[in-house]
Each structure stands twice: as structure tokens, then as C-alpha cells.
């Protein structure tokens, strides 16, 4: 990312990333040893790059906030808790969306980006906006990259 792009990226996500509840995502494992925060940050960076390189002209505020909060579920789905998280793949997008709405007051378009990021696993949550499609794709790419190449060390970049 160029210096100007990095500045724009940080200006959009600065307040969200500094929020204590968002910082809590650092405590939860996403893939291997990658925290949910690291994963969401990677998805936001990749979403920004996809949007810019392909000239997709998405709403960058919606795109980056949706990407950063797409896994804002605030629990470790790997840990057995008596079975409440057995359906994580199907339920966490809705939980993350409600958390983002209730805790951070995100708008409806951003909520939709979060809600739709697990398509096609969640068949009824088809992305309806350019921003939702970008985040949905960036999430899949990032998850595969983390699972295959980072294997829990958290030090790789895309």
C-alpha cells in the first residue's frame, strides 16, 4: 500500500480499531494461531487492494468497516463450551453483525457486508452489494492463506 493509501485506510478504521471491544478480538483464535483481529485486519487490507486494483469504486467506509468487523463475534469457536458454538460457520456472521450494530452503531449497508461474508455456506445470505462481494472473496482468500502458509505464526503478509 502506498503512503497515501495507508493514510486513507488508517483514517477510515482508526476509531474502530482503537475501540476496546474490537481490541478484544486479539484474544480469540481464528485460524491456527491467527487471532480474529489479525484475520479481520488482513481481510480489510486485501479488500482495500482488490477494490483499488480492480477499479471497483466501492464505498471505502462500508468496505473497510465491514471487513474489519466481519468476524466480530467475540468468542473462541475452537473451545468446547457445552455445544453453543457447534454451528459457528452458520451463526457467527449474524452474531458479528448484531455486535457491530449494537456495540458500534454501524449502518445497514455495513451490517449487510458482515451478514453476507459466509456465502455460499449461508445460502440465504447472498452478497447484494459490491462491498459485500469484495469482503466475501477477501475472507475466503485470507482464510486459505492463513491455513496453508501461516500455520499459526501470524507473521506473514499477503
Backbone bond lengths (Angstrom), bond angles and torsions (degrees), N, CA, C in turn:
res aa  C-N    CA-C-N  psi(-1)  N-CA   C-N-CA  omega(-1)  CA-C   N-CA-C  phi
1 X - - - 1.452 - - 1.526 108.61 -
2 X 1.304 116.29 136.83 1.465 120.28 176.88 1.532 109.13 -70.02
3 X 1.315 116.14 167.46 1.465 121.03 179.35 1.526 110.58 -60.77
4 X 1.332 116.90 -42.22 1.464 120.61 178.54 1.517 112.13 -64.58
5 X 1.338 116.18 -42.34 1.467 120.08 177.64 1.523 110.65 -63.92
6 X 1.336 116.97 -42.96 1.471 121.38 179.28 1.522 110.16 -61.00
7 X 1.333 116.58 -41.25 1.467 120.94 178.48 1.536 110.85 -62.60
8 X 1.342 116.22 -45.20 1.463 120.14 178.70 1.526 110.49 -62.62
9 X 1.328 116.22 -46.24 1.469 122.42 179.13 1.529 110.04 -55.82
10 X 1.312 116.55 -50.63 1.466 121.40 -177.66 1.529 112.01 -66.84
11 X 1.331 117.35 -35.26 1.464 119.21 179.96 1.528 111.19 -67.92
12 X 1.309 116.95 -32.65 1.470 120.39 178.80 1.522 110.77 -74.38
13 X 1.327 117.53 -42.15 1.466 120.72 -174.06 1.522 115.11 -97.67
14 X 1.318 118.07 -7.50 1.456 121.14 -173.78 1.514 115.24 -49.66
15 X 1.331 117.55 -55.51 1.470 120.60 -177.44 1.526 111.35 -64.33
16 X 1.310 117.24 -40.48 1.462 120.33 179.85 1.525 110.30 -64.48
17 X 1.318 117.05 -46.98 1.464 119.77 -177.61 1.522 112.58 -65.18
18 X 1.316 118.26 -29.17 1.467 121.44 179.19 1.524 112.70 -80.76
19 X 1.311 117.74 -14.42 1.462 121.07 -179.24 1.537 109.59 -62.51
20 X 1.300 116.93 132.92 1.461 122.00 -178.02 1.511 113.98 -58.60
21 X 1.330 116.86 -34.58 1.470 119.80 179.87 1.516 110.64 -70.12
22 X 1.320 118.05 -35.77 1.467 121.59 175.88 1.522 109.37 -69.31
23 X 1.325 116.82 -39.39 1.464 120.87 177.40 1.531 111.60 -60.45
24 X 1.327 117.44 -27.63 1.471 121.39 177.10 1.527 111.81 -58.64
25 X 1.333 117.11 -25.93 1.467 119.96 -179.68 1.525 111.34 -60.72
26 X 1.322 117.89 -19.12 1.467 121.39 178.37 1.531 111.15 -68.01
27 X 1.323 117.51 -19.62 1.464 122.27 -178.77 1.526 113.56 -82.68
28 X 1.324 117.38 -14.08 1.463 120.56 -172.70 1.521 111.59 -110.63
29 X 1.319 115.56 137.78 1.463 122.04 -179.46 1.520 109.41 -81.95
30 X 1.316 115.86 137.10 1.463 121.13 176.83 1.526 110.22 -105.74
31 X 1.332 116.93 -68.54 1.465 122.39 179.40 1.520 108.55 -127.55
32 X 1.331 117.16 121.59 1.464 119.90 -178.19 1.506 109.81 61.50
33 X 1.327 117.61 -117.66 1.457 121.87 176.89 1.511 112.08 -107.30
34 X 1.312 117.81 11.74 1.465 123.10 -179.14 1.528 108.28 -80.20
35 X 1.307 116.60 129.60 1.465 118.94 178.80 1.528 110.15 -75.13
36 X 1.305 114.69 159.72 1.459 120.34 176.00 1.527 109.90 -60.39
37 X 1.331 117.16 -38.13 1.460 121.37 177.79 1.531 110.58 -60.90
38 X 1.340 116.94 -49.77 1.471 120.74 -179.89 1.530 110.85 -59.29
39 X 1.328 115.78 -43.26 1.463 120.00 179.73 1.524 110.58 -61.80
40 X 1.320 117.19 -47.48 1.466 120.42 -178.55 1.527 111.16 -64.57
41 X 1.304 116.59 -38.78 1.469 120.54 177.69 1.538 109.80 -62.84
42 X 1.334 117.10 -42.41 1.467 121.77 178.73 1.534 110.15 -63.44
43 X 1.313 116.93 -42.30 1.470 120.92 178.27 1.530 110.01 -63.56
44 X 1.325 117.48 -40.19 1.478 120.45 178.32 1.530 110.62 -63.90
45 X 1.326 117.04 -44.80 1.468 120.16 179.59 1.525 111.55 -63.75
46 X 1.323 116.53 -43.45 1.464 119.89 179.13 1.525 110.83 -66.91
47 X 1.314 117.65 -39.90 1.470 121.18 177.72 1.526 110.55 -60.51
48 X 1.323 116.88 -43.51 1.458 121.58 177.96 1.534 109.67 -59.52
49 X 1.336 116.44 -46.68 1.473 121.06 -178.92 1.519 112.34 -64.21
50 X 1.329 116.84 -44.29 1.468 120.84 178.58 1.521 110.08 -59.26
51 X 1.323 116.04 -47.72 1.461 121.18 -179.80 1.528 111.34 -58.12
52 X 1.319 116.29 -45.92 1.465 120.46 -177.49 1.527 111.57 -70.73
53 X 1.329 117.29 -49.73 1.466 120.77 -174.80 1.521 112.75 -66.26
54 X 1.325 116.91 -32.14 1.463 119.76 179.66 1.530 112.54 -94.20
55 X 1.322 117.06 -0.20 1.467 120.61 178.34 1.521 112.78 60.86
56 X 1.329 117.50 41.41 1.463 120.91 -173.51 1.529 114.50 -82.29
57 X 1.317 117.77 -11.50 1.467 123.11 174.14 1.538 113.50 52.83
58 X 1.319 116.19 42.56 1.463 118.52 178.04 1.525 110.40 -77.94
59 X 1.302 116.02 167.20 1.461 122.69 173.99 1.530 105.82 -74.02
60 X 1.327 116.75 107.78 1.473 120.85 -172.62 1.523 112.20 -65.67
61 X 1.309 118.48 -33.49 1.471 120.15 177.15 1.525 110.48 -62.23
62 X 1.305 116.66 -49.17 1.469 121.72 179.52 1.525 110.14 -64.41
63 X 1.315 116.03 -44.96 1.463 121.39 -179.07 1.526 111.56 -58.25
64 X 1.326 116.72 -53.56 1.463 120.17 -174.43 1.529 112.56 -72.71
65 X 1.306 117.39 -39.35 1.473 119.07 177.89 1.523 110.76 -67.28
66 X 1.319 117.20 -41.40 1.463 120.16 176.59 1.518 111.76 -62.54
67 X 1.330 116.37 -41.06 1.467 120.63 179.53 1.523 110.74 -66.13
68 X 1.319 117.15 -45.04 1.468 120.47 -176.91 1.521 112.00 -68.38
69 X 1.312 117.56 -26.66 1.466 121.03 -176.48 1.530 113.47 -106.78
70 X 1.330 118.09 6.25 1.466 119.34 -173.63 1.528 113.24 -63.23
71 X 1.319 118.64 -24.51 1.467 122.02 176.30 1.531 111.68 -119.01
72 X 1.304 116.67 38.88 1.467 123.71 -178.55 1.530 110.23 -82.57
73 X 1.346 115.58 53.40 1.464 120.80 -176.92 1.518 113.24 -92.83
74 X 1.342 118.61 -20.84 1.460 125.11 172.04 1.531 115.03 61.85
75 X 1.309 116.61 43.25 1.462 121.90 169.56 1.518 107.80 -152.98
76 X 1.323 116.54 160.62 1.461 121.24 176.43 1.518 107.89 -95.22
77 X 1.291 116.17 105.63 1.458 121.36 -176.20 1.524 112.74 -70.67
78 X 1.318 118.29 -9.93 1.460 121.09 178.94 1.527 112.67 -81.12
79 X 1.315 117.54 -21.36 1.459 121.54 -175.10 1.516 111.20 -89.45
80 X 1.316 115.53 133.98 1.460 121.47 178.95 1.517 108.59 -69.15
81 X 1.302 116.10 127.10 1.465 121.52 -179.57 1.520 110.90 -128.15
82 X 1.320 115.98 29.25 1.448 119.82 -177.29 1.520 112.67 88.51
83 X 1.322 117.09 5.96 1.455 120.68 174.19 1.509 116.81 107.41
84 X 1.328 118.59 -1.80 1.470 119.96 -176.44 1.523 112.52 -64.84
85 X 1.320 118.24 -25.97 1.469 120.55 -176.03 1.529 112.86 -103.59
86 X 1.314 118.42 15.16 1.467 120.68 -178.18 1.519 111.77 -61.05
87 X 1.317 116.83 -27.68 1.465 120.61 -177.24 1.518 112.28 -103.65
88 X 1.320 116.84 27.95 1.466 122.40 -174.18 1.536 112.88 -48.70
89 X 1.322 117.86 -46.78 1.459 120.99 -177.72 1.521 112.59 -57.90
90 X 1.310 116.30 -32.65 1.458 121.05 -178.23 1.530 113.30 -91.19
91 X 1.330 117.02 -25.42 1.465 119.39 -170.89 1.530 115.46 -107.22
92 X 1.329 118.55 -22.76 1.468 118.10 -169.97 1.526 113.95 -68.74
93 X 1.316 118.40 -26.69 1.473 119.41 178.73 1.531 110.17 -64.18
94 X 1.317 116.95 -41.68 1.465 120.65 177.64 1.515 111.98 -67.32
95 X 1.332 116.66 -39.00 1.466 120.92 178.08 1.530 109.66 -64.83
96 X 1.337 116.59 -46.14 1.466 120.89 178.79 1.530 110.76 -61.24
97 X 1.320 116.73 -41.38 1.465 120.57 179.58 1.532 110.58 -62.57
98 X 1.330 117.06 -46.08 1.470 120.19 179.82 1.530 111.09 -64.16
99 X 1.336 116.72 -41.26 1.465 119.70 177.65 1.527 110.94 -61.07
100 X 1.337 116.43 -45.01 1.468 120.61 -179.47 1.526 110.69 -63.84
101 X 1.308 116.89 -39.95 1.472 121.47 178.96 1.529 110.71 -68.56
102 X 1.335 116.84 -51.03 1.457 121.34 -172.77 1.528 113.27 -76.16
103 X 1.323 117.15 -37.51 1.469 120.35 -176.49 1.517 113.37 -90.16
104 X 1.338 116.78 -32.76 1.464 119.92 -173.61 1.526 113.68 -119.22
105 X 1.319 117.38 -6.20 1.458 121.27 175.44 1.514 114.93 67.52
106 X 1.330 118.47 33.82 1.468 118.90 -179.49 1.527 111.03 -69.08
107 X 1.327 115.66 152.44 1.458 121.91 -176.91 1.536 111.55 -74.52
108 X 1.335 115.25 171.83 1.472 121.07 -175.61 1.524 112.88 -63.19
109 X 1.317 117.89 -38.11 1.464 120.35 -179.33 1.535 110.66 -65.19
110 X 1.318 116.78 -40.26 1.463 121.02 176.66 1.525 110.26 -67.98
111 X 1.318 117.43 -39.56 1.464 121.07 176.23 1.527 110.28 -58.20
112 X 1.315 116.77 -40.26 1.462 120.73 -179.94 1.525 111.48 -65.62
113 X 1.325 117.61 -38.15 1.466 121.15 177.08 1.528 109.28 -59.28
114 X 1.325 116.29 -46.55 1.464 121.72 -179.07 1.527 110.07 -64.80
115 X 1.312 116.92 -47.27 1.471 122.21 -176.38 1.528 112.01 -61.47
116 X 1.321 117.60 -33.17 1.468 121.72 -173.03 1.521 114.96 -94.83
117 X 1.323 118.94 -0.27 1.463 118.81 -172.22 1.522 114.20 -67.57
118 X 1.321 118.98 -16.39 1.468 120.94 -178.77 1.532 113.46 -96.16
119 X 1.316 117.60 8.96 1.454 119.26 174.66 1.530 107.40 -65.54
120 X 1.293 122.44 140.00 1.458 128.95 9.47 1.530 114.94 -91.71
121 X 1.347 119.42 0.85 1.462 119.33 177.22 1.522 109.84 -57.07
122 X 1.310 116.38 -44.62 1.462 121.48 174.42 1.532 107.39 -92.91
123 X 1.310 115.90 90.34 1.468 121.65 -171.85 1.521 114.71 -59.53
124 X 1.314 117.59 -28.80 1.464 119.34 -177.09 1.525 112.75 -87.54
125 X 1.318 116.90 -3.78 1.471 120.73 -178.84 1.523 110.67 -107.63
126 X 1.309 116.03 62.15 1.461 121.80 179.78 1.526 109.26 -73.12
127 X 1.324 117.74 129.30 1.473 119.48 176.89 1.531 110.65 -56.92
128 X 1.346 115.66 133.83 1.462 120.31 -177.37 1.512 113.40 -113.73
129 X 1.315 116.62 -4.25 1.460 119.25 -178.99 1.521 109.46 -128.23
130 X 1.295 115.38 161.60 1.462 121.74 176.06 1.529 110.09 -57.02
131 X 1.328 116.06 -42.85 1.463 121.18 -179.10 1.533 111.16 -62.94
132 X 1.326 116.50 -42.25 1.471 120.17 -179.82 1.525 111.30 -66.01
133 X 1.317 117.96 -38.94 1.460 121.10 177.27 1.523 111.39 -63.87
134 X 1.319 116.41 -43.10 1.472 120.11 -179.33 1.525 110.21 -62.60
135 X 1.322 117.58 -48.24 1.469 120.80 -178.85 1.523 110.81 -65.26
136 X 1.307 117.73 -40.12 1.466 121.37 177.70 1.531 110.36 -57.29
137 X 1.311 116.71 -46.60 1.479 121.00 179.47 1.525 111.56 -69.32
138 X 1.320 117.77 -44.50 1.464 121.54 -179.16 1.528 110.87 -62.24
139 X 1.329 117.14 -35.85 1.462 121.20 178.21 1.523 110.89 -63.63
140 X 1.326 117.14 -44.24 1.473 120.71 -179.96 1.530 110.66 -64.49
141 X 1.321 116.14 -45.40 1.470 120.61 -179.86 1.526 109.95 -61.69
142 X 1.313 117.40 -45.97 1.464 121.47 -178.88 1.518 112.01 -64.52
143 X 1.323 116.96 -41.67 1.467 120.27 179.96 1.525 111.17 -62.54
144 X 1.316 117.21 -43.64 1.467 120.67 178.57 1.525 109.93 -64.68
145 X 1.321 117.09 -44.48 1.463 121.19 179.26 1.534 110.88 -59.04
146 X 1.320 116.34 -46.93 1.463 120.44 -179.23 1.525 111.49 -63.59
147 X 1.317 116.45 -42.61 1.469 120.23 -178.46 1.527 112.20 -68.21
148 X 1.326 117.64 -37.88 1.468 120.76 -175.73 1.521 114.29 -88.18
149 X 1.325 117.64 -35.61 1.455 119.52 -170.15 1.521 115.72 -113.20
150 X 1.310 118.12 -28.45 1.458 118.02 -177.65 1.526 111.89 -90.62
151 X 1.300 116.42 -35.84 1.464 122.23 175.83 1.518 113.00 44.67
152 X 1.335 115.15 37.40 1.444 119.07 171.67 1.508 116.15 95.51
153 X 1.337 119.70 -0.95 1.453 117.77 -179.13 1.520 112.92 -89.61
154 X 1.334 118.63 -16.12 1.454 122.53 173.46 1.525 116.10 64.48
155 X 1.340 118.66 11.53 1.455 118.86 -174.72 1.512 114.70 -106.19
156 X 1.302 118.02 2.91 1.458 119.40 -177.87 1.508 113.20 -90.80
157 X 1.281 116.98 148.89 1.454 121.68 174.96 1.505 108.76 -113.85
158 X 1.301 115.42 162.73 1.462 118.44 -179.76 1.491 109.96 -101.23
